Amino acid sequence: MTAPRVIEVLDQAIDWYRTLGLQQQAATEPRDMLILFDNRQTANQVLSVAFEIARTDADLLSKQPAASQQSGKTSGASQSLTQLQDKFTAQGVAVQNELEDDRRQIARASAREKTALEAKVRELQGELDLINARKSLLATMATFTNRADGNGLGATSLKAQIDAMAIALPATSAPAAAAGAPVPAAGTGSTAPATSAASLTSTTGVSSSAAVRFGIWDLATNAVRLSEKIATIDSIDHRTAQLQTTFADIRRPIIDRLKALSARGDALAAQADSADSATLDSVRTQLDSLSSQFKQASSLLIPLTKEGVLLNQYRRNLGNWRDTVRSQYHNALETLGIRVGVLLALLVLVFAAAEVWRRAVMRYIQDSRRRYQFLLLRRIALWAVVVVIVGFAFASELGSVVTFAGLITAGLAVAMQSVLVSIVGYFFLIGKYGIRVGDRVQIGDVTGEVIELGLVRLYLMELGGHGLLGPTGRVVAFANSIVFQVSTGLFKQIHGVNFVWREIVVALPAGIDYSEAKERIAAAVAVALKDYRDDFLRQSKEIQRASASNTGGDAQPRVQLGFSASGVEAHIRYPVHLENSGEIDERVSREVMRAINELTAAAKSA
């Protein structure tokens, strides 16, 4: 190999060696750590042999003459420098000889001749200094020219660069820096087993802790991680194959060269059998040359063959690792598919049960109010069960689900206290004696008709006015938590009941027959309410049926007499239909006044 090719191969080998870092990151199981440890030993040997090949090639390059390194052609620059050096050397010798002659003549010359000779000596000395400066410059240039081969890198410089590349590697994974020294296997000795054991211990702990995790999220994450590990192993194997191809390409021409040398040696041996003494000397010389070339080629072929064996072993380890990870990946996908299938099956069962619930409610419950309540309860139960199932399916550990649920519940209870109380109040409002849309209720001082009953709030259309209550145009909103407040009462009519009791007090005039007055007032009130009697009887029975008691009465008016400071008073109590309360009050007042006037007139005439 040429010097640049040697450096290129070393760069590729070092770059491949650094893939051990990727394997370290991908190794998460005890089996992975064992394979990594084996690969590290093999990689150290591969890198050691690569440096051995590089140094051997550098030694072979250094033994070749400059003309051979330059393919038998000396560069024009080198020839020019050599010629100039020879020329200046000859000039320097001539000047030096002349200078020595002049110095010897100075000792025998007269004073007049001595002055001329000294001037000539100084001139020759300056000329000699100039020649020496030129020779020094040419020598420096020749040094750079001679160090460079045909590709710009000499054998000496190549060895230095190989040693520099060895020193640049980390101390725990680089070969020895000394030239010609064998490269120690990185991670060998007591340090690597300890590190491997520690890694195995920590990895085993991780695996055992991860084994108890069963959530879909963790299973999916594990499947993705295994897929990335397979891709990493494939990438490392591809780079190993490229390095293997590089060494095979280097090894192939050497094998061809050895075959050619062997064939040439066999031919010379056959020629020696029938050769004379002169021919035998020539054959011997050629055989010695072939032996030297065979040894040189063998010095490269042996480490290259070893490199191929080591890389084959390395790739087998990677293949075993890949097969193991693929098996884990398929198991992870199978487990994930089963968990997702179970989740989907549970959700299908839950939604099927919810649909059966809905159909049963729609078929067997005719009351729209009760139907709405059961459907609402179905919706709440459905999504609560769905959330629980999905939460358990995606959770890593049961303890984490319980802790998370507890924290969420506590946070919601504090942050949404009023909302939660209103939601609970909603279920009280829709109970047996609860309210519904269209009911007339009274909350505090507000009387209105329910127009919407939500999960958190209810809305009333306010009713006002004297006698016949009518909409005021205002909508009043109350939180459902009103049912838990003692200071504010919630009054509503029983469903199907739409009357209230009124009581008026009438002062009876003196001198009349009070017994007759009581009978006539009762008859007058009955006359005033005759159009509503049947409706009041029906509603009173509705009250009895709703309360499961006979306290509702028959909704008949009552008249009671009593004494007061001003005289005798008649306390009249009668039912009033809410929709016609003003008209009924007017009828009762008119009939009672007529009866009292008749009693007064009869008393005066008597």
Secondary structure as the mmCIF struct_conf table of DSSP 4:
data_model
#
loop_
_struct_conf.conf_type_id
_struct_conf.id
_struct_conf.beg_label_comp_id
_struct_conf.beg_label_asym_id
_struct_conf.beg_label_seq_id
_struct_conf.end_label_comp_id
_struct_conf.end_label_asym_id
_struct_conf.end_label_seq_id
HELX_RH_AL_P HELX_RH_AL_P1 ALA A 3 TYR A 17
TURN_TY1_P TURN_TY1_P1 ARG A 18 THR A 19
HELX_RH_AL_P HELX_RH_AL_P2 LEU A 20 ALA A 26
BEND BEND1 GLU A 29 GLU A 29
HELX_RH_AL_P HELX_RH_AL_P3 PRO A 30 LYS A 63
BEND BEND2 GLN A 64 GLN A 64
HELX_RH_AL_P HELX_RH_AL_P4 ALA A 66 GLN A 69
TURN_TY1_P TURN_TY1_P2 GLN A 70 GLY A 72
HELX_RH_AL_P HELX_RH_AL_P5 GLY A 76 ARG A 108
BEND BEND3 ALA A 109 ALA A 109
HELX_RH_AL_P HELX_RH_AL_P6 ALA A 111 ARG A 147
TURN_TY1_P TURN_TY1_P3 GLY A 150 ASN A 151
BEND BEND4 GLY A 152 GLY A 152
HELX_RH_AL_P HELX_RH_AL_P7 ALA A 155 ALA A 168
BEND BEND5 LEU A 169 LEU A 169
TURN_TY1_P TURN_TY1_P4 ALA A 171 SER A 173
BEND BEND6 ALA A 174 ALA A 174
HELX_LH_PP_P HELX_LH_PP_P1 PRO A 175 ALA A 176
BEND BEND7 ALA A 178 ALA A 178
TURN_TY1_P TURN_TY1_P5 ALA A 179 GLY A 180
HELX_LH_PP_P HELX_LH_PP_P2 ALA A 181 ALA A 185
TURN_TY1_P TURN_TY1_P6 ALA A 186 GLY A 187
BEND BEND8 GLY A 189 SER A 190
HELX_RH_AL_P HELX_RH_AL_P8 THR A 191 ALA A 211
TURN_TY1_P TURN_TY1_P7 VAL A 212 VAL A 212
HELX_RH_AL_P HELX_RH_AL_P9 ILE A 216 ALA A 272
TURN_TY1_P TURN_TY1_P8 ASP A 273 SER A 274
HELX_RH_AL_P HELX_RH_AL_P10 SER A 277 TYR A 364
HELX_RH_AL_P HELX_RH_AL_P11 SER A 368 PHE A 394
BEND BEND9 SER A 396 SER A 396
HELX_RH_AL_P HELX_RH_AL_P12 LEU A 398 ALA A 415
TURN_TY1_P TURN_TY1_P9 MET A 416 MET A 416
HELX_RH_AL_P HELX_RH_AL_P13 GLN A 417 LEU A 429
TURN_TY1_P TURN_TY1_P10 ILE A 430 ILE A 430
BEND BEND10 GLY A 431 GLY A 431
TURN_TY1_P TURN_TY1_P11 LYS A 432 TYR A 433
TURN_TY1_P TURN_TY1_P12 VAL A 437 GLY A 438
STRN STRN1 ARG A 440 ILE A 443
TURN_TY1_P TURN_TY1_P13 GLY A 444 ASP A 445
STRN STRN2 VAL A 446 LEU A 453
BEND BEND11 LEU A 455 VAL A 456
STRN STRN3 ARG A 457 GLY A 464
BEND BEND12 GLY A 465 LEU A 468
STRN STRN4 GLY A 470 ALA A 479
HELX_RH_3T_P HELX_RH_3T_P1 ASN A 480 PHE A 484
BEND BEND13 VAL A 486 THR A 488
STRN STRN5 LEU A 490 LYS A 492
HELX_LH_PP_P HELX_LH_PP_P3 GLN A 493 ILE A 494
TURN_TY1_P TURN_TY1_P14 HIS A 495 GLY A 496
STRN STRN6 PHE A 499 ALA A 507
HELX_LH_PP_P HELX_LH_PP_P4 LEU A 508 PRO A 509
TURN_TY1_P TURN_TY1_P15 ALA A 510 GLY A 511
BEND BEND14 ILE A 512 ILE A 512
HELX_RH_AL_P HELX_RH_AL_P14 TYR A 514 ALA A 528
TURN_TY1_P TURN_TY1_P16 LEU A 529 LEU A 529
HELX_RH_3T_P HELX_RH_3T_P2 LYS A 530 TYR A 532
HELX_RH_AL_P HELX_RH_AL_P15 ARG A 533 SER A 547
TURN_TY1_P TURN_TY1_P17 ALA A 548 ALA A 548
BEND BEND15 SER A 549 ASN A 550
TURN_TY1_P TURN_TY1_P18 THR A 551 ASP A 554
STRN STRN7 ARG A 558 SER A 564
TURN_TY1_P TURN_TY1_P19 ALA A 565 SER A 566
STRN STRN8 GLY A 567 HIS A 577
HELX_RH_3T_P HELX_RH_3T_P3 LEU A 578 ASN A 580
HELX_RH_AL_P HELX_RH_AL_P16 SER A 581 SER A 605
#
